[in-house]
Amino acid sequence: MPEIHSTAIIDPGAQIAETCQIGPYCIVGPHVVLGDAVKLHSHVVIEGRTTIGARTTILPFSSIGQTPQDLKYRGEPSELHIGTDNTIREHVTMNTGTEGGGMVTRVGNGGLFMPGSHVAHDCQIGNKVILANNCTLAGHVIIEDNAILGGLTGVQQFVRVGRNAMLGAMVGTKHDVIPFGIVMARPTRLDGLNLVGLKRAGVPTQEIQALKKAYDVLFTEEGGTLTERMDEVEESFGGNGTVDTLLEFLRVETGRPILRPDEY
């Protein structure tokens, strides 16, 4: 049987794995599914159609699966899916999706969500993502695998942050951030490649060197359009895994600008 504190309130409709631990004063709603070895510390609230994967730990005063902060929401049965092995720290909020965003907010596996961070409706979060303290994501944001977002960082609606990108503290971006990029605040700008993150991820030196050359062509050389420079990079470095990932990201038509080294 699950280990449930006597002060916790668990709706009979909730599906709780036998190995779960639920601490004092937690509240779990009727449509919640908790996987194996999920641990809720005290004062955690889980509501909505929320599924939480195995071995995820949630610390006090987090509010997970509440209704979207979207005035267009009309009570549709949207969902929140959280993967395995996540650590969700104090005062984190994650909302369910909306009809306008596919009805599902998704969080991948192995993430770290530090105190006060917020995942809004219809966000799609990859694996091993880190949101530092008070980092907030607006609705429909996409954060790809291994991205790190610093404290007090804000990401506007529909923005994409590519895999292995790093956003420093107090960044506020309304532009897409390229994979492997590093972004600094005051003013917010693309400030090169996340070389430390690439090395930590085990990317071969040869690939990193090719990516650095591709970055220079795309963002530091003058002349030609970005599309023309992308074609040049593909011709020179096509077939390199990290370069291909960058080009694939850049070629997606979203109607939103790509963050560049220029100030804005």
N, C-alpha and C positions, 0 to 999 in steps of 0.2 A: 504493500500500500504506500501511496505517497506520504511524505513527511509534511504534515500541514499543521501549522500552529493553531491553537484553539481560538485565537482572535481573528484569524483570517476568514474572509467571506468568499466562499466558492459557490458559484451557481451550479445547480445539479446538472445543467446541460453542458458544462465545460468538459473537455476531454483532457484528462491529466494522466501522463504516463506514471507508472508505478514508482519510478526512481526519482521523481521530482521532489524538490524541497521548497516549501512555501512558508515564508516567515511571518512574523507578527503584523497584523493590521493590513495585510494585502487584500486586494479585491480582484477577483477573476470573473469575468462575465460569461454569459451563456453560450457564446459562439467561439470561445477561445479554445485552441488546441496547443498543449504544451508537450514537447517531445521528451525523449529520455534525458534524465539528469539535468533538466532545466532547473535553475535555482533562482528564486525570487527572494531577495533580502526583504527587510521590513518596509511597509508603507508603499508597496508597488501596486499600481492600478493597471490592469490589462482588460481592455474592453473591445467591442467591435468583433468583426470576423477576422480574428488575428490568429495566425499560426506561427509558433516559435520553435525553431529546430533544436536538435539535441545539444546539450551541454552549454547552452547560452545562459549567461548569468546577468541578472538585472539588479542594480543596487537601489537604495532607498529613494523614494519620492519621484521615480520615473512614472510617466503616464503614457502608456503604449496602446495604440489602436483606437484612440478617440476620433470623433468625426472631423472631417477636413475643415480647415480654416478658409473656406471658400464660400462666398455668398451664393454661388450657383448650386451648391449642394442641396439636394432635396430629399435626403434620407435614403437614397438608393443603397442596396446591400453591397457596398464595396468592401475591399479586403486589404489586409496588411500581411505580407509573408516575410518572415525573418528567418534567415538560415541558421546554420549550426555554428557553434563555437564562438559566438559573439560575446563581447563584454560591453554592457550598456550601463554607464555610470549614473551618478545621481542627477536627478532633475532633467533627464533626457525626455524629449517628446517625439513620438513618431505617429503619423496619422494615416488613416486608410485612404484609398483612392477615390476618384470621382468618375462620373460617366464620361466626362470630357478627356480623361487621361487613361482610359483602358480599364478603370475600376480596381486596379491593384497597385499598391505601393510595394516595392520589393527591396529587401536588404539581403545581401549575399552572406557569405560565410567568413568567419574569422576576423570580423571587424572590431574596432575599438571606438566607442562613442563616448567621449569624455563629458564631464558634467555640463549641463545646460545646452548641449547640442540639440538641434532640431532637424528632423527629416519630414518635410511636408508631403502633402498628397501627391500621389502619382510619381514620386521620385523612384529612380531605378539605380540602386547602389550595388556595385560589384563586390568582389571578394577582397578581404584584407585591406579594407579602406579604413583610414583613421580620420575622425573628426575631433579636433581639439576643443578645448573649453569654449562654450558659447558660440560655436560655429553653427550657422543657420543656413539651411537650404530651402529656397522657395519651391513652389510646386513645379512638377514635371522636369526637375533637374536630373541629369544623368551623370553619375560618377563612376568611372571605370575602375577596374581592378588596381589595387596597390596605390591608389592616390592618397595623398596626405594633405589635409586642409588645416591650416593653423588657427590659433585662437582668435575669436572675434571676427572670423571671416564670414562674409555673406555672399551667396550665389543667387543671381536673379533667375526668375522663371525661365524654363526651357533651355538653360545653358548646359553645355556638355563640358565635362572635365575629363580629359583623356587619361589612359592608364599610366601609372607611375609618375604622374605629374605631382608637383608640390607647390602649394599655395602658402605663402608666408602669413604671419599674423596680420590681422586687420586688413586683409585684402577684401575688396568689394568688386566683383566682376559681373558685367552684363555681356561679356564676350566669351565665346568658346575658348577653352584652354587646350593646347595641343598635347598629345601624349608625350611624356618624358620632359615636358616643359617645367620651368621653375618661375614662379610669379612673385613679385615683390610689391609692397604697398607704397603709397604716398609718392607719386601717383601709381595706381595699379598699372603694371606693364609686364610683358613677357621679358624675363631677365636671363634668358639662356636655357640650358638643359639641366635637368636634375641628375647630374653626373654621379653624385653620391648614391642616389636611389637606384640608378642603373647598375652600379657596381654591386650594391647590396643584393639586387635581384639576380645576380649571376649572369648578366648579359656579357657575352664575350667582348674582349677589348677591340677586336676587329670590327664588330658591329657598332660599338660606341664611336669609334673613329669615323666610320662611314656616316653615322647619324650626325656627328658634329659638322662634317663637310656639307651634308644635305641641309642642315639648319642654316649654315652660312649662306648657301645659295638661296634658300627660301626667304630669309628674313634680314640679311645684312647687305646683300649685293643690291646695287641699284640697276634700274632699267628693266623693262618688261613687266607684264602683269604677274600676279601670283600664279595664275593658271599656267602661264608660259614657263615660269620657274619650276612649277611642279612637274611639267613634262620634261624639263631638263634634268631634274633630279631622278625621275623614273628611268630615263635613258642611261644615266651614269651609275645609279646605285640600285636599280630595280632588282629584286631577288634577295635583298638584305632584309631580314625579318623586321627589325625595328624601323627601318626606313619605310618599308611597305605599310607597316601599321600607321605611321605618321601620314603617309599619302592617302591611305584609305579614310582616315579621320577627316582630312582636309577636303576630300572630294564629296563628302556628304552635303547635300543641299538642305540647309535648315533655315535660310534667310537671316541668320545671325552672324555678325562679323566674327572673325578670328582675332583673338588677342595677339598683339604684335609688340615689338620692342618700343614702338613710339609711345609717347605719353598720350593719355586721353582723359 
